[in-house]
Amino acid sequence: MFENLTNKFEEIFSSLKKAPSLDENQVDEGLRGIRQALLEADVSLDVAKAFIEKVKPKALGSRNYKIYITRRHGC
């Protein structure tokens, strides 16, 4: 069970890392995959939802920080 969950997370993060920058749709797609992987691993729906709700703002904030740094330094 954990091996399958690990593999799915690795696939999701690998696809997200390939993008030079992430928009909100890409973050949503990645989080959808994570939620699905958690549910397939028999994590309760409430726990999966709570996890996604906690991670999403951080993921979007991280994206905004990367855009800010890139623009500020002209990269």
Gaussian input, Z-matrix of N, CA and C with variables (Angstrom, degrees):
# hf/3-21g

backbone

0 1
 N
 C     1     B1
 C     2     B2     1     A1
 N     3     B3     2     A2     1     D1
 C     4     B4     3     A3     2     D2
 C     5     B5     4     A4     3     D3
 N     6     B6     5     A5     4     D4
 C     7     B7     6     A6     5     D5
 C     8     B8     7     A7     6     D6
 N     9     B9     8     A8     7     D7
 C    10    B10     9     A9     8     D8
 C    11    B11    10    A10     9     D9
 N    12    B12    11    A11    10    D10
 C    13    B13    12    A12    11    D11
 C    14    B14    13    A13    12    D12
 N    15    B15    14    A14    13    D13
 C    16    B16    15    A15    14    D14
 C    17    B17    16    A16    15    D15
 N    18    B18    17    A17    16    D16
 C    19    B19    18    A18    17    D17
 C    20    B20    19    A19    18    D18
 N    21    B21    20    A20    19    D19
 C    22    B22    21    A21    20    D20
 C    23    B23    22    A22    21    D21
 N    24    B24    23    A23    22    D22
 C    25    B25    24    A24    23    D23
 C    26    B26    25    A25    24    D24
 N    27    B27    26    A26    25    D25
 C    28    B28    27    A27    26    D26
 C    29    B29    28    A28    27    D27
 N    30    B30    29    A29    28    D28
 C    31    B31    30    A30    29    D29
 C    32    B32    31    A31    30    D30
 N    33    B33    32    A32    31    D31
 C    34    B34    33    A33    32    D32
 C    35    B35    34    A34    33    D33
 N    36    B36    35    A35    34    D34
 C    37    B37    36    A36    35    D35
 C    38    B38    37    A37    36    D36
 N    39    B39    38    A38    37    D37
 C    40    B40    39    A39    38    D38
 C    41    B41    40    A40    39    D39
 N    42    B42    41    A41    40    D40
 C    43    B43    42    A42    41    D41
 C    44    B44    43    A43    42    D42
 N    45    B45    44    A44    43    D43
 C    46    B46    45    A45    44    D44
 C    47    B47    46    A46    45    D45
 N    48    B48    47    A47    46    D46
 C    49    B49    48    A48    47    D47
 C    50    B50    49    A49    48    D48
 N    51    B51    50    A50    49    D49
 C    52    B52    51    A51    50    D50
 C    53    B53    52    A52    51    D51
 N    54    B54    53    A53    52    D52
 C    55    B55    54    A54    53    D53
 C    56    B56    55    A55    54    D54
 N    57    B57    56    A56    55    D55
 C    58    B58    57    A57    56    D56
 C    59    B59    58    A58    57    D57
 N    60    B60    59    A59    58    D58
 C    61    B61    60    A60    59    D59
 C    62    B62    61    A61    60    D60
 N    63    B63    62    A62    61    D61
 C    64    B64    63    A63    62    D62
 C    65    B65    64    A64    63    D63
 N    66    B66    65    A65    64    D64
 C    67    B67    66    A66    65    D65
 C    68    B68    67    A67    66    D66
 N    69    B69    68    A68    67    D67
 C    70    B70    69    A69    68    D68
 C    71    B71    70    A70    69    D69
 N    72    B72    71    A71    70    D70
 C    73    B73    72    A72    71    D71
 C    74    B74    73    A73    72    D72
 N    75    B75    74    A74    73    D73
 C    76    B76    75    A75    74    D74
 C    77    B77    76    A76    75    D75
 N    78    B78    77    A77    76    D76
 C    79    B79    78    A78    77    D77
 C    80    B80    79    A79    78    D78
 N    81    B81    80    A80    79    D79
 C    82    B82    81    A81    80    D80
 C    83    B83    82    A82    81    D81
 N    84    B84    83    A83    82    D82
 C    85    B85    84    A84    83    D83
 C    86    B86    85    A85    84    D84
 N    87    B87    86    A86    85    D85
 C    88    B88    87    A87    86    D86
 C    89    B89    88    A88    87    D87
 N    90    B90    89    A89    88    D88
 C    91    B91    90    A90    89    D89
 C    92    B92    91    A91    90    D90
 N    93    B93    92    A92    91    D91
 C    94    B94    93    A93    92    D92
 C    95    B95    94    A94    93    D93
 N    96    B96    95    A95    94    D94
 C    97    B97    96    A96    95    D95
 C    98    B98    97    A97    96    D96
 N    99    B99    98    A98    97    D97
 C   100   B100    99    A99    98    D98
 C   101   B101   100   A100    99    D99
 N   102   B102   101   A101   100   D100
 C   103   B103   102   A102   101   D101
 C   104   B104   103   A103   102   D102
 N   105   B105   104   A104   103   D103
 C   106   B106   105   A105   104   D104
 C   107   B107   106   A106   105   D105
 N   108   B108   107   A107   106   D106
 C   109   B109   108   A108   107   D107
 C   110   B110   109   A109   108   D108
 N   111   B111   110   A110   109   D109
 C   112   B112   111   A111   110   D110
 C   113   B113   112   A112   111   D111
 N   114   B114   113   A113   112   D112
 C   115   B115   114   A114   113   D113
 C   116   B116   115   A115   114   D114
 N   117   B117   116   A116   115   D115
 C   118   B118   117   A117   116   D116
 C   119   B119   118   A118   117   D117
 N   120   B120   119   A119   118   D118
 C   121   B121   120   A120   119   D119
 C   122   B122   121   A121   120   D120
 N   123   B123   122   A122   121   D121
 C   124   B124   123   A123   122   D122
 C   125   B125   124   A124   123   D123
 N   126   B126   125   A125   124   D124
 C   127   B127   126   A126   125   D125
 C   128   B128   127   A127   126   D126
 N   129   B129   128   A128   127   D127
 C   130   B130   129   A129   128   D128
 C   131   B131   130   A130   129   D129
 N   132   B132   131   A131   130   D130
 C   133   B133   132   A132   131   D131
 C   134   B134   133   A133   132   D132
 N   135   B135   134   A134   133   D133
 C   136   B136   135   A135   134   D134
 C   137   B137   136   A136   135   D135
 N   138   B138   137   A137   136   D136
 C   139   B139   138   A138   137   D137
 C   140   B140   139   A139   138   D138
 N   141   B141   140   A140   139   D139
 C   142   B142   141   A141   140   D140
 C   143   B143   142   A142   141   D141
 N   144   B144   143   A143   142   D142
 C   145   B145   144   A144   143   D143
 C   146   B146   145   A145   144   D144
 N   147   B147   146   A146   145   D145
 C   148   B148   147   A147   146   D146
 C   149   B149   148   A148   147   D147
 N   150   B150   149   A149   148   D148
 C   151   B151   150   A150   149   D149
 C   152   B152   151   A151   150   D150
 N   153   B153   152   A152   151   D151
 C   154   B154   153   A153   152   D152
 C   155   B155   154   A154   153   D153
 N   156   B156   155   A155   154   D154
 C   157   B157   156   A156   155   D155
 C   158   B158   157   A157   156   D156
 N   159   B159   158   A158   157   D157
 C   160   B160   159   A159   158   D158
 C   161   B161   160   A160   159   D159
 N   162   B162   161   A161   160   D160
 C   163   B163   162   A162   161   D161
 C   164   B164   163   A163   162   D162
 N   165   B165   164   A164   163   D163
 C   166   B166   165   A165   164   D164
 C   167   B167   166   A166   165   D165
 N   168   B168   167   A167   166   D166
 C   169   B169   168   A168   167   D167
 C   170   B170   169   A169   168   D168
 N   171   B171   170   A170   169   D169
 C   172   B172   171   A171   170   D170
 C   173   B173   172   A172   171   D171
 N   174   B174   173   A173   172   D172
 C   175   B175   174   A174   173   D173
 C   176   B176   175   A175   174   D174
 N   177   B177   176   A176   175   D175
 C   178   B178   177   A177   176   D176
 C   179   B179   178   A178   177   D177
 N   180   B180   179   A179   178   D178
 C   181   B181   180   A180   179   D179
 C   182   B182   181   A181   180   D180
 N   183   B183   182   A182   181   D181
 C   184   B184   183   A183   182   D182
 C   185   B185   184   A184   183   D183
 N   186   B186   185   A185   184   D184
 C   187   B187   186   A186   185   D185
 C   188   B188   187   A187   186   D186
 N   189   B189   188   A188   187   D187
 C   190   B190   189   A189   188   D188
 C   191   B191   190   A190   189   D189
 N   192   B192   191   A191   190   D190
 C   193   B193   192   A192   191   D191
 C   194   B194   193   A193   192   D192
 N   195   B195   194   A194   193   D193
 C   196   B196   195   A195   194   D194
 C   197   B197   196   A196   195   D195
 N   198   B198   197   A197   196   D196
 C   199   B199   198   A198   197   D197
 C   200   B200   199   A199   198   D198
 N   201   B201   200   A200   199   D199
 C   202   B202   201   A201   200   D200
 C   203   B203   202   A202   201   D201
 N   204   B204   203   A203   202   D202
 C   205   B205   204   A204   203   D203
 C   206   B206   205   A205   204   D204
 N   207   B207   206   A206   205   D205
 C   208   B208   207   A207   206   D206
 C   209   B209   208   A208   207   D207
 N   210   B210   209   A209   208   D208
 C   211   B211   210   A210   209   D209
 C   212   B212   211   A211   210   D210
 N   213   B213   212   A212   211   D211
 C   214   B214   213   A213   212   D212
 C   215   B215   214   A214   213   D213
 N   216   B216   215   A215   214   D214
 C   217   B217   216   A216   215   D215
 C   218   B218   217   A217   216   D216
 N   219   B219   218   A218   217   D217
 C   220   B220   219   A219   218   D218
 C   221   B221   220   A220   219   D219
 N   222   B222   221   A221   220   D220
 C   223   B223   222   A222   221   D221
 C   224   B224   223   A223   222   D222

   B1=1.4459
   B2=1.5371
   B3=1.3575
   B4=1.4645
   B5=1.5244
   B6=1.3311
   B7=1.4635
   B8=1.5232
   B9=1.3107
   B10=1.4688
   B11=1.5271
   B12=1.3156
   B13=1.4643
   B14=1.5283
   B15=1.3119
   B16=1.4643
   B17=1.5251
   B18=1.3203
   B19=1.4646
   B20=1.5255
   B21=1.3138
   B22=1.4698
   B23=1.5295
   B24=1.3320
   B25=1.4669
   B26=1.5230
   B27=1.3275
   B28=1.4589
   B29=1.5299
   B30=1.3276
   B31=1.4711
   B32=1.5255
   B33=1.3170
   B34=1.4667
   B35=1.5289
   B36=1.3277
   B37=1.4663
   B38=1.5207
   B39=1.3131
   B40=1.4608
   B41=1.5276
   B42=1.3231
   B43=1.4684
   B44=1.5292
   B45=1.3305
   B46=1.4600
   B47=1.5292
   B48=1.3180
   B49=1.4638
   B50=1.5294
   B51=1.3316
   B52=1.4641
   B53=1.5211
   B54=1.3131
   B55=1.4645
   B56=1.5199
   B57=1.3496
   B58=1.4653
   B59=1.5319
   B60=1.3165
   B61=1.4548
   B62=1.5161
   B63=1.3043
   B64=1.4634
   B65=1.5119
   B66=1.3248
   B67=1.4543
   B68=1.5323
   B69=1.3055
   B70=1.4632
   B71=1.5290
   B72=1.3195
   B73=1.4688
   B74=1.5268
   B75=1.3164
   B76=1.4599
   B77=1.5222
   B78=1.3194
   B79=1.4648
   B80=1.5252
   B81=1.3241
   B82=1.4652
   B83=1.5240
   B84=1.3236
   B85=1.4629
   B86=1.5330
   B87=1.3323
   B88=1.4582
   B89=1.5168
   B90=1.3249
   B91=1.4618
   B92=1.5280
   B93=1.3085
   B94=1.4682
   B95=1.5281
   B96=1.3315
   B97=1.4591
   B98=1.5159
   B99=1.3246
   B100=1.4653
   B101=1.5233
   B102=1.3321
   B103=1.4760
   B104=1.5253
   B105=1.3288
   B106=1.4576
   B107=1.5317
   B108=1.3210
   B109=1.4666
   B110=1.5272
   B111=1.3247
   B112=1.4647
   B113=1.5231
   B114=1.3237
   B115=1.4628
   B116=1.5318
   B117=1.3264
   B118=1.4692
   B119=1.5236
   B120=1.3298
   B121=1.4626
   B122=1.5303
   B123=1.3095
   B124=1.4669
   B125=1.5208
   B126=1.3283
   B127=1.4655
   B128=1.5245
   B129=1.3082
   B130=1.4643
   B131=1.5298
   B132=1.3129
   B133=1.4608
   B134=1.5270
   B135=1.3162
   B136=1.4658
   B137=1.5290
   B138=1.3265
   B139=1.4690
   B140=1.5271
   B141=1.3332
   B142=1.4657
   B143=1.5297
   B144=1.3233
   B145=1.4658
   B146=1.5312
   B147=1.3226
   B148=1.4677
   B149=1.5303
   B150=1.3149
   B151=1.4584
   B152=1.5249
   B153=1.3201
   B154=1.4647
   B155=1.5302
   B156=1.3323
   B157=1.4679
   B158=1.5315
   B159=1.3179
   B160=1.4688
   B161=1.5331
   B162=1.3185
   B163=1.4615
   B164=1.5312
   B165=1.3196
   B166=1.4660
   B167=1.5325
   B168=1.3269
   B169=1.4677
   B170=1.5304
   B171=1.3153
   B172=1.4611
   B173=1.5180
   B174=1.3241
   B175=1.4679
   B176=1.5237
   B177=1.3083
   B178=1.4640
   B179=1.5229
   B180=1.3129
   B181=1.4594
   B182=1.5140
   B183=1.3127
   B184=1.4594
   B185=1.5261
   B186=1.3186
   B187=1.4674
   B188=1.5189
   B189=1.3107
   B190=1.4596
   B191=1.5277
   B192=1.3086
   B193=1.4563
   B194=1.5326
   B195=1.3449
   B196=1.4684
   B197=1.5241
   B198=1.3274
   B199=1.4637
   B200=1.5219
   B201=1.3420
   B202=1.4556
   B203=1.5332
   B204=1.3188
   B205=1.4598
   B206=1.5239
   B207=1.3306
   B208=1.4637
   B209=1.5275
   B210=1.3201
   B211=1.4628
   B212=1.5244
   B213=1.3137
   B214=1.4608
   B215=1.5215
   B216=1.3191
   B217=1.4493
   B218=1.5167
   B219=1.3155
   B220=1.4578
   B221=1.5139
   B222=1.3163
   B223=1.4694
   B224=1.5104
   A1=110.21
   A2=117.10
   A3=119.39
   A4=111.29
   A5=116.20
   A6=119.80
   A7=110.22
   A8=116.74
   A9=121.41
   A10=110.48
   A11=116.82
   A12=121.69
   A13=110.15
   A14=116.28
   A15=120.93
   A16=110.71
   A17=116.85
   A18=120.90
   A19=111.76
   A20=116.50
   A21=119.91
   A22=110.79
   A23=116.71
   A24=119.74
   A25=110.95
   A26=116.68
   A27=120.10
   A28=111.41
   A29=117.13
   A30=121.42
   A31=110.90
   A32=115.88
   A33=121.00
   A34=110.28
   A35=117.02
   A36=120.35
   A37=111.55
   A38=116.43
   A39=119.78
   A40=111.00
   A41=116.64
   A42=119.77
   A43=111.39
   A44=117.36
   A45=120.32
   A46=111.62
   A47=116.85
   A48=120.79
   A49=112.19
   A50=116.92
   A51=120.74
   A52=112.22
   A53=116.95
   A54=120.74
   A55=109.78
   A56=117.42
   A57=119.62
   A58=112.48
   A59=116.38
   A60=121.73
   A61=107.37
   A62=116.11
   A63=121.03
   A64=110.38
   A65=114.93
   A66=118.30
   A67=107.91
   A68=116.09
   A69=119.96
   A70=112.11
   A71=117.51
   A72=120.38
   A73=111.54
   A74=116.98
   A75=120.62
   A76=111.04
   A77=116.64
   A78=120.54
   A79=109.48
   A80=117.35
   A81=121.03
   A82=111.52
   A83=116.59
   A84=120.65
   A85=110.62
   A86=116.40
   A87=119.84
   A88=112.06
   A89=116.58
   A90=120.51
   A91=111.50
   A92=117.38
   A93=121.36
   A94=109.52
   A95=116.67
   A96=120.66
   A97=111.89
   A98=116.23
   A99=120.26
   A100=110.45
   A101=116.74
   A102=120.34
   A103=110.12
   A104=116.72
   A105=121.04
   A106=111.01
   A107=117.02
   A108=121.09
   A109=110.66
   A110=116.57
   A111=120.16
   A112=111.26
   A113=116.66
   A114=120.20
   A115=111.03
   A116=116.92
   A117=120.40
   A118=111.18
   A119=117.11
   A120=122.47
   A121=111.03
   A122=116.53
   A123=123.69
   A124=114.11
   A125=116.70
   A126=120.53
   A127=106.21
   A128=117.35
   A129=119.49
   A130=110.39
   A131=115.25
   A132=121.85
   A133=110.77
   A134=117.29
   A135=120.71
   A136=112.02
   A137=116.34
   A138=120.28
   A139=109.87
   A140=117.42
   A141=121.09
   A142=110.40
   A143=117.02
   A144=120.82
   A145=111.35
   A146=116.49
   A147=120.55
   A148=110.45
   A149=116.64
   A150=120.82
   A151=110.76
   A152=116.91
   A153=122.12
   A154=109.95
   A155=116.91
   A156=120.58
   A157=111.65
   A158=116.63
   A159=120.15
   A160=111.39
   A161=117.36
   A162=121.95
   A163=112.33
   A164=117.83
   A165=120.82
   A166=113.33
   A167=119.68
   A168=118.17
   A169=112.90
   A170=116.00
   A171=119.43
   A172=110.52
   A173=117.10
   A174=120.80
   A175=110.10
   A176=117.26
   A177=120.12
   A178=110.58
   A179=118.13
   A180=121.54
   A181=111.32
   A182=116.30
   A183=121.39
   A184=109.81
   A185=116.39
   A186=121.32
   A187=109.58
   A188=117.25
   A189=120.72
   A190=111.06
   A191=117.18
   A192=120.87
   A193=110.32
   A194=116.67
   A195=120.28
   A196=110.82
   A197=117.00
   A198=120.50
   A199=109.47
   A200=118.24
   A201=122.98
   A202=110.73
   A203=116.44
   A204=121.10
   A205=110.46
   A206=116.82
   A207=121.22
   A208=110.04
   A209=117.35
   A210=120.90
   A211=111.22
   A212=116.40
   A213=121.06
   A214=111.40
   A215=116.08
   A216=119.60
   A217=112.84
   A218=117.24
   A219=121.77
   A220=114.22
   A221=116.47
   A222=119.81
   A223=111.24
   D1=-47.68
   D2=-177.65
   D3=-69.48
   D4=-33.14
   D5=178.65
   D6=-64.62
   D7=-42.44
   D8=178.47
   D9=-63.78
   D10=-43.47
   D11=178.96
   D12=-63.73
   D13=-43.56
   D14=178.41
   D15=-60.87
   D16=-45.19
   D17=179.50
   D18=-60.89
   D19=-42.26
   D20=-179.77
   D21=-66.66
   D22=-41.62
   D23=176.87
   D24=-62.09
   D25=-42.22
   D26=178.90
   D27=-61.17
   D28=-41.16
   D29=177.55
   D30=-61.54
   D31=-45.74
   D32=-178.07
   D33=-63.93
   D34=-49.46
   D35=-178.00
   D36=-67.16
   D37=-34.72
   D38=177.73
   D39=-62.76
   D40=-42.97
   D41=179.35
   D42=-67.91
   D43=-34.61
   D44=178.58
   D45=-71.28
   D46=-35.30
   D47=-178.98
   D48=-67.64
   D49=-25.22
   D50=-178.15
   D51=-69.16
   D52=-25.79
   D53=-178.29
   D54=-76.94
   D55=134.32
   D56=178.48
   D57=-64.15
   D58=-32.16
   D59=173.69
   D60=-149.55
   D61=156.61
   D62=-176.96
   D63=-111.22
   D64=135.38
   D65=172.36
   D66=-101.19
   D67=175.26
   D68=-175.57
   D69=-62.02
   D70=-35.16
   D71=178.67
   D72=-64.05
   D73=-40.03
   D74=178.60
   D75=-67.32
   D76=-39.95
   D77=176.39
   D78=-62.83
   D79=-44.81
   D80=178.42
   D81=-60.37
   D82=-41.96
   D83=179.69
   D84=-63.90
   D85=-43.39
   D86=177.78
   D87=-63.20
   D88=-42.82
   D89=179.09
   D90=-67.16
   D91=-34.08
   D92=175.95
   D93=-62.05
   D94=-43.14
   D95=177.80
   D96=-64.15
   D97=-40.33
   D98=177.97
   D99=-63.93
   D100=-45.17
   D101=178.99
   D102=-59.44
   D103=-44.60
   D104=-179.95
   D105=-62.77
   D106=-42.71
   D107=179.11
   D108=-63.18
   D109=-41.67
   D110=178.00
   D111=-62.65
   D112=-43.79
   D113=-179.45
   D114=-65.94
   D115=-38.23
   D116=177.53
   D117=-66.55
   D118=-24.08
   D119=178.08
   D120=-89.38
   D121=13.69
   D122=177.41
   D123=67.17
   D124=27.32
   D125=170.90
   D126=-78.15
   D127=139.32
   D128=-177.42
   D129=-63.85
   D130=151.26
   D131=-179.87
   D132=-58.95
   D133=-41.46
   D134=179.79
   D135=-61.74
   D136=-41.73
   D137=179.71
   D138=-68.24
   D139=-42.70
   D140=179.42
   D141=-61.94
   D142=-44.84
   D143=178.95
   D144=-62.85
   D145=-44.34
   D146=-179.90
   D147=-62.52
   D148=-40.46
   D149=178.78
   D150=-62.09
   D151=-47.63
   D152=-178.95
   D153=-63.08
   D154=-42.97
   D155=179.82
   D156=-62.79
   D157=-31.92
   D158=-179.98
   D159=-80.06
   D160=-35.19
   D161=-175.28
   D162=-81.20
   D163=-36.26
   D164=-173.78
   D165=-56.14
   D166=-50.71
   D167=179.59
   D168=-60.58
   D169=-34.97
   D170=178.74
   D171=-68.88
   D172=-40.32
   D173=178.94
   D174=-65.19
   D175=-42.39
   D176=179.50
   D177=-69.98
   D178=-36.83
   D179=177.21
   D180=-65.28
   D181=-38.23
   D182=177.88
   D183=-65.33
   D184=-39.57
   D185=178.35
   D186=-63.19
   D187=-44.71
   D188=179.82
   D189=-64.21
   D190=-37.65
   D191=178.89
   D192=-63.58
   D193=-42.78
   D194=179.15
   D195=-62.85
   D196=-41.52
   D197=179.20
   D198=-64.21
   D199=-42.85
   D200=179.65
   D201=-60.47
   D202=-48.66
   D203=-179.12
   D204=-62.71
   D205=-42.14
   D206=-179.25
   D207=-63.09
   D208=-45.72
   D209=-179.58
   D210=-67.48
   D211=-39.48
   D212=-177.04
   D213=-65.99
   D214=-36.61
   D215=-177.27
   D216=-99.76
   D217=4.37
   D218=176.10
   D219=64.37
   D220=29.54
   D221=-179.14
   D222=-85.37

